[in-house]
Amino acid sequence: MINFRMIDEEYGIMEEIGQGQFGKVYKGQNMRNGEIVAIKEVKMERYMQDSVLKSCINNEIYVLSQISHKNIIRLMKEIHTELYLYIVYEFCNEGNLDDYLGKKKKLSEDEAIEIMKGLLEGFKLLKKHYIIHRDIKPSNILLKDGTVKIADFGLCRTYLGKELEKEKGTLIGTPIYMAPELITGQPLNEKTDIYSLGAVFYELMFGHCPYEDSSLIELVEKQKKWPLVIPLEENPIKEKTQAILRKMLSINPDFRASWNDLFDFFDN
């Protein structure tokens, strides 16, 4: 028999399923309709005392409460108690893309393109709302019944016009997926997420990131090497896929693929 811990009159917590950057993640259930959900649990004391954590959580709650799309994780409810803050999301029964890639090692070109198509559909809405995610990586992409879901919006930023020029990149996230301008503290731009998507696309097809190094200095130096080496002996992808991959991973945002370049490529 499963033991439930009720957190309000509607939701109960079942077993722990993970540990996120904010706290524990549980499998839960809506006791009124039986729907299975995912619930993040954050200690209220930590939430109140850690300004960075509080900003990230509030940021994610605000953004996800404003948008709705099949390729973006759905926020269902936030619950405040004396001891904990609970954030309720739709439950993604197939885990994350990092887990999936760990099992498959690498994907065919066609399967990788299908995953990218789903992500780009979500990004069409994010772009419409002037949202930069800033932390795209396989572990922040969830899978539910074959559908990819963009998740973890704690580091995202919204922008309008030239507001991006005022905000420098901050080294928060996973460097091997980060655009060079984030690592070196240059101004954010609307192509920042395109680089990260390129790193994910590359990893899906080859099983490793395009550039890997524990030293940030060495990582940036590797990113500067051009042209990007594509190991066709590991996966003989088509020339047009090689071309878009190189444009996505351009170190210079001015020469990086545009969103329209991606929409045109992945929509065809």
Contacts in CASP RR format, 6 or more apart in sequence:
PFRMAT RR
TARGET T0000
AUTHOR 0000-0000-0000
METHOD contacts of the structure
MODEL  1
MINFRMIDEEYGIMEEIGQGQFGKVYKGQNMRNGEIVAIKEVKMERYMQD
SVLKSCINNEIYVLSQISHKNIIRLMKEIHTELYLYIVYEFCNEGNLDDY
LGKKKKLSEDEAIEIMKGLLEGFKLLKKHYIIHRDIKPSNILLKDGTVKI
ADFGLCRTYLGKELEKEKGTLIGTPIYMAPELITGQPLNEKTDIYSLGAV
FYELMFGHCPYEDSSLIELVEKQKKWPLVIPLEENPIKEKTQAILRKMLS
INPDFRASWNDLFDFFDN
2 14 0 8 1.000
2 15 0 8 1.000
3 14 0 8 1.000
4 12 0 8 1.000
4 13 0 8 1.000
4 14 0 8 1.000
4 29 0 8 1.000
4 31 0 8 1.000
5 12 0 8 1.000
5 13 0 8 1.000
6 12 0 8 1.000
6 13 0 8 1.000
6 31 0 8 1.000
7 13 0 8 1.000
7 39 0 8 1.000
7 79 0 8 1.000
7 81 0 8 1.000
7 84 0 8 1.000
7 86 0 8 1.000
8 79 0 8 1.000
8 81 0 8 1.000
8 86 0 8 1.000
10 30 0 8 1.000
10 31 0 8 1.000
10 32 0 8 1.000
10 77 0 8 1.000
11 28 0 8 1.000
11 29 0 8 1.000
11 30 0 8 1.000
11 31 0 8 1.000
11 37 0 8 1.000
11 39 0 8 1.000
11 77 0 8 1.000
11 79 0 8 1.000
11 86 0 8 1.000
11 88 0 8 1.000
12 28 0 8 1.000
12 29 0 8 1.000
12 31 0 8 1.000
12 39 0 8 1.000
13 26 0 8 1.000
13 27 0 8 1.000
13 28 0 8 1.000
13 39 0 8 1.000
13 41 0 8 1.000
14 26 0 8 1.000
14 27 0 8 1.000
14 28 0 8 1.000
14 29 0 8 1.000
15 26 0 8 1.000
15 27 0 8 1.000
16 24 0 8 1.000
16 25 0 8 1.000
16 26 0 8 1.000
16 27 0 8 1.000
17 25 0 8 1.000
17 26 0 8 1.000
17 27 0 8 1.000
17 38 0 8 1.000
18 24 0 8 1.000
18 25 0 8 1.000
18 26 0 8 1.000
19 25 0 8 1.000
20 40 0 8 1.000
21 56 0 8 1.000
22 40 0 8 1.000
22 42 0 8 1.000
22 53 0 8 1.000
22 56 0 8 1.000
22 57 0 8 1.000
23 40 0 8 1.000
23 41 0 8 1.000
23 42 0 8 1.000
23 43 0 8 1.000
24 40 0 8 1.000
24 41 0 8 1.000
25 38 0 8 1.000
25 39 0 8 1.000
25 40 0 8 1.000
25 41 0 8 1.000
26 38 0 8 1.000
26 39 0 8 1.000
26 40 0 8 1.000
26 41 0 8 1.000
27 36 0 8 1.000
27 37 0 8 1.000
27 38 0 8 1.000
27 39 0 8 1.000
27 91 0 8 1.000
28 36 0 8 1.000
28 37 0 8 1.000
28 38 0 8 1.000
28 39 0 8 1.000
28 91 0 8 1.000
29 35 0 8 1.000
29 36 0 8 1.000
29 37 0 8 1.000
30 37 0 8 1.000
35 91 0 8 1.000
36 91 0 8 1.000
36 93 0 8 1.000
37 76 0 8 1.000
37 88 0 8 1.000
37 89 0 8 1.000
37 90 0 8 1.000
37 91 0 8 1.000
38 88 0 8 1.000
38 89 0 8 1.000
38 90 0 8 1.000
38 91 0 8 1.000
38 92 0 8 1.000
39 86 0 8 1.000
39 87 0 8 1.000
39 88 0 8 1.000
39 89 0 8 1.000
40 86 0 8 1.000
40 87 0 8 1.000
40 89 0 8 1.000
41 84 0 8 1.000
41 85 0 8 1.000
41 86 0 8 1.000
42 53 0 8 1.000
42 57 0 8 1.000
42 84 0 8 1.000
42 85 0 8 1.000
42 86 0 8 1.000
42 87 0 8 1.000
43 83 0 8 1.000
43 84 0 8 1.000
43 85 0 8 1.000
44 80 0 8 1.000
44 81 0 8 1.000
44 82 0 8 1.000
44 83 0 8 1.000
44 84 0 8 1.000
44 85 0 8 1.000
45 83 0 8 1.000
46 53 0 8 1.000
47 53 0 8 1.000
47 54 0 8 1.000
47 57 0 8 1.000
47 85 0 8 1.000
48 54 0 8 1.000
56 154 0 8 1.000
56 155 0 8 1.000
57 85 0 8 1.000
57 87 0 8 1.000
57 154 0 8 1.000
59 153 0 8 1.000
59 154 0 8 1.000
59 155 0 8 1.000
59 156 0 8 1.000
60 75 0 8 1.000
60 87 0 8 1.000
60 152 0 8 1.000
60 153 0 8 1.000
60 154 0 8 1.000
60 156 0 8 1.000
61 75 0 8 1.000
61 78 0 8 1.000
61 87 0 8 1.000
63 131 0 8 1.000
63 153 0 8 1.000
63 154 0 8 1.000
63 156 0 8 1.000
63 158 0 8 1.000
64 72 0 8 1.000
64 73 0 8 1.000
64 74 0 8 1.000
64 75 0 8 1.000
64 153 0 8 1.000
65 75 0 8 1.000
66 129 0 8 1.000
67 125 0 8 1.000
67 126 0 8 1.000
67 129 0 8 1.000
67 131 0 8 1.000
68 74 0 8 1.000
69 121 0 8 1.000
69 122 0 8 1.000
69 125 0 8 1.000
70 121 0 8 1.000
70 147 0 8 1.000
71 118 0 8 1.000
71 119 0 8 1.000
71 121 0 8 1.000
71 122 0 8 1.000
71 147 0 8 1.000
71 148 0 8 1.000
71 149 0 8 1.000
71 150 0 8 1.000
72 122 0 8 1.000
72 125 0 8 1.000
72 126 0 8 1.000
72 149 0 8 1.000
72 150 0 8 1.000
72 151 0 8 1.000
73 89 0 8 1.000
73 90 0 8 1.000
73 92 0 8 1.000
73 142 0 8 1.000
73 149 0 8 1.000
73 150 0 8 1.000
73 151 0 8 1.000
74 89 0 8 1.000
74 90 0 8 1.000
75 87 0 8 1.000
75 88 0 8 1.000
75 89 0 8 1.000
76 88 0 8 1.000
76 89 0 8 1.000
76 90 0 8 1.000
77 87 0 8 1.000
77 88 0 8 1.000
78 85 0 8 1.000
78 86 0 8 1.000
78 87 0 8 1.000
78 88 0 8 1.000
79 85 0 8 1.000
79 86 0 8 1.000
79 87 0 8 1.000
79 88 0 8 1.000
80 86 0 8 1.000
89 151 0 8 1.000
90 144 0 8 1.000
90 149 0 8 1.000
91 144 0 8 1.000
92 142 0 8 1.000
92 143 0 8 1.000
92 144 0 8 1.000
92 149 0 8 1.000
92 151 0 8 1.000
93 143 0 8 1.000
93 144 0 8 1.000
93 145 0 8 1.000
94 100 0 8 1.000
94 142 0 8 1.000
94 143 0 8 1.000
94 144 0 8 1.000
94 145 0 8 1.000
94 146 0 8 1.000
95 142 0 8 1.000
95 143 0 8 1.000
96 138 0 8 1.000
96 139 0 8 1.000
96 140 0 8 1.000
96 141 0 8 1.000
96 142 0 8 1.000
96 143 0 8 1.000
96 151 0 8 1.000
97 115 0 8 1.000
97 138 0 8 1.000
97 139 0 8 1.000
97 141 0 8 1.000
97 142 0 8 1.000
97 143 0 8 1.000
97 148 0 8 1.000
97 200 0 8 1.000
97 204 0 8 1.000
98 137 0 8 1.000
98 138 0 8 1.000
98 139 0 8 1.000
100 138 0 8 1.000
100 143 0 8 1.000
101 107 0 8 1.000
101 138 0 8 1.000
101 203 0 8 1.000
101 204 0 8 1.000
101 207 0 8 1.000
105 207 0 8 1.000
106 204 0 8 1.000
106 205 0 8 1.000
106 206 0 8 1.000
106 207 0 8 1.000
106 234 0 8 1.000
106 235 0 8 1.000
107 115 0 8 1.000
107 204 0 8 1.000
107 205 0 8 1.000
108 205 0 8 1.000
108 235 0 8 1.000
109 205 0 8 1.000
109 235 0 8 1.000
109 237 0 8 1.000
109 238 0 8 1.000
109 241 0 8 1.000
111 204 0 8 1.000
112 201 0 8 1.000
112 204 0 8 1.000
112 205 0 8 1.000
113 241 0 8 1.000
113 266 0 8 1.000
115 148 0 8 1.000
115 204 0 8 1.000
116 197 0 8 1.000
116 201 0 8 1.000
116 204 0 8 1.000
116 266 0 8 1.000
117 266 0 8 1.000
117 267 0 8 1.000
118 147 0 8 1.000
118 148 0 8 1.000
119 141 0 8 1.000
119 148 0 8 1.000
119 150 0 8 1.000
119 197 0 8 1.000
119 200 0 8 1.000
120 197 0 8 1.000
120 262 0 8 1.000
120 263 0 8 1.000
120 266 0 8 1.000
120 267 0 8 1.000
122 150 0 8 1.000
123 150 0 8 1.000
123 193 0 8 1.000
123 197 0 8 1.000
123 259 0 8 1.000
123 262 0 8 1.000
124 263 0 8 1.000
126 132 0 8 1.000
126 133 0 8 1.000
126 150 0 8 1.000
126 193 0 8 1.000
127 190 0 8 1.000
127 259 0 8 1.000
129 158 0 8 1.000
130 158 0 8 1.000
130 159 0 8 1.000
130 160 0 8 1.000
130 161 0 8 1.000
131 153 0 8 1.000
131 156 0 8 1.000
131 157 0 8 1.000
131 158 0 8 1.000
132 156 0 8 1.000
132 157 0 8 1.000
132 158 0 8 1.000
132 159 0 8 1.000
132 164 0 8 1.000
132 188 0 8 1.000
132 190 0 8 1.000
132 192 0 8 1.000
132 193 0 8 1.000
133 150 0 8 1.000
133 153 0 8 1.000
133 155 0 8 1.000
133 156 0 8 1.000
133 193 0 8 1.000
133 196 0 8 1.000
134 155 0 8 1.000
134 156 0 8 1.000
134 157 0 8 1.000
134 172 0 8 1.000
134 173 0 8 1.000
134 182 0 8 1.000
134 188 0 8 1.000
134 192 0 8 1.000
134 193 0 8 1.000
135 152 0 8 1.000
135 154 0 8 1.000
135 155 0 8 1.000
135 156 0 8 1.000
135 172 0 8 1.000
135 173 0 8 1.000
135 174 0 8 1.000
135 177 0 8 1.000
135 196 0 8 1.000
136 150 0 8 1.000
136 177 0 8 1.000
136 193 0 8 1.000
136 196 0 8 1.000
136 197 0 8 1.000
136 200 0 8 1.000
137 173 0 8 1.000
137 174 0 8 1.000
137 177 0 8 1.000
137 196 0 8 1.000
137 199 0 8 1.000
137 200 0 8 1.000
138 200 0 8 1.000
138 203 0 8 1.000
140 150 0 8 1.000
140 151 0 8 1.000
140 152 0 8 1.000
141 148 0 8 1.000
141 149 0 8 1.000
141 150 0 8 1.000
141 151 0 8 1.000
141 200 0 8 1.000
142 148 0 8 1.000
142 149 0 8 1.000
142 151 0 8 1.000
143 149 0 8 1.000
155 172 0 8 1.000
155 173 0 8 1.000
157 167 0 8 1.000
157 188 0 8 1.000
159 167 0 8 1.000
159 188 0 8 1.000
159 190 0 8 1.000
164 187 0 8 1.000
164 188 0 8 1.000
164 189 0 8 1.000
164 190 0 8 1.000
165 187 0 8 1.000
166 187 0 8 1.000
167 187 0 8 1.000
167 188 0 8 1.000
168 185 0 8 1.000
168 186 0 8 1.000
168 187 0 8 1.000
168 188 0 8 1.000
169 181 0 8 1.000
169 182 0 8 1.000
169 185 0 8 1.000
169 186 0 8 1.000
169 187 0 8 1.000
169 188 0 8 1.000
170 182 0 8 1.000
170 185 0 8 1.000
171 178 0 8 1.000
171 182 0 8 1.000
171 183 0 8 1.000
171 185 0 8 1.000
171 216 0 8 1.000
175 183 0 8 1.000
175 216 0 8 1.000
175 219 0 8 1.000
176 199 0 8 1.000
176 209 0 8 1.000
176 211 0 8 1.000
176 212 0 8 1.000
176 213 0 8 1.000
176 219 0 8 1.000
177 196 0 8 1.000
177 199 0 8 1.000
177 200 0 8 1.000
177 209 0 8 1.000
178 195 0 8 1.000
178 196 0 8 1.000
179 191 0 8 1.000
179 192 0 8 1.000
179 193 0 8 1.000
179 194 0 8 1.000
179 195 0 8 1.000
179 196 0 8 1.000
179 253 0 8 1.000
180 186 0 8 1.000
180 195 0 8 1.000
180 220 0 8 1.000
180 223 0 8 1.000
180 224 0 8 1.000
180 251 0 8 1.000
181 187 0 8 1.000
181 188 0 8 1.000
181 189 0 8 1.000
181 192 0 8 1.000
181 253 0 8 1.000
182 188 0 8 1.000
182 192 0 8 1.000
183 216 0 8 1.000
183 219 0 8 1.000
183 220 0 8 1.000
184 220 0 8 1.000
189 253 0 8 1.000
190 259 0 8 1.000
191 253 0 8 1.000
191 256 0 8 1.000
191 257 0 8 1.000
191 258 0 8 1.000
191 259 0 8 1.000
192 253 0 8 1.000
194 248 0 8 1.000
194 256 0 8 1.000
194 257 0 8 1.000
194 258 0 8 1.000
194 259 0 8 1.000
194 262 0 8 1.000
195 248 0 8 1.000
195 249 0 8 1.000
195 250 0 8 1.000
195 256 0 8 1.000
197 248 0 8 1.000
197 262 0 8 1.000
198 210 0 8 1.000
198 245 0 8 1.000
198 248 0 8 1.000
198 249 0 8 1.000
199 209 0 8 1.000
199 210 0 8 1.000
199 211 0 8 1.000
199 249 0 8 1.000
201 245 0 8 1.000
201 248 0 8 1.000
202 209 0 8 1.000
202 210 0 8 1.000
202 245 0 8 1.000
202 249 0 8 1.000
203 209 0 8 1.000
203 210 0 8 1.000
205 235 0 8 1.000
205 237 0 8 1.000
206 231 0 8 1.000
206 234 0 8 1.000
206 235 0 8 1.000
207 234 0 8 1.000
210 228 0 8 1.000
210 249 0 8 1.000
211 219 0 8 1.000
211 222 0 8 1.000
211 223 0 8 1.000
212 219 0 8 1.000
212 222 0 8 1.000
213 219 0 8 1.000
213 222 0 8 1.000
223 251 0 8 1.000
224 251 0 8 1.000
226 251 0 8 1.000
227 246 0 8 1.000
228 245 0 8 1.000
228 246 0 8 1.000
228 249 0 8 1.000
230 237 0 8 1.000
230 242 0 8 1.000
230 245 0 8 1.000
230 246 0 8 1.000
232 242 0 8 1.000
237 245 0 8 1.000
240 265 0 8 1.000
244 257 0 8 1.000
244 261 0 8 1.000
244 262 0 8 1.000
244 265 0 8 1.000
247 255 0 8 1.000
247 256 0 8 1.000
247 257 0 8 1.000
247 261 0 8 1.000
248 256 0 8 1.000
248 257 0 8 1.000
248 262 0 8 1.000
249 256 0 8 1.000
250 256 0 8 1.000
250 257 0 8 1.000
END
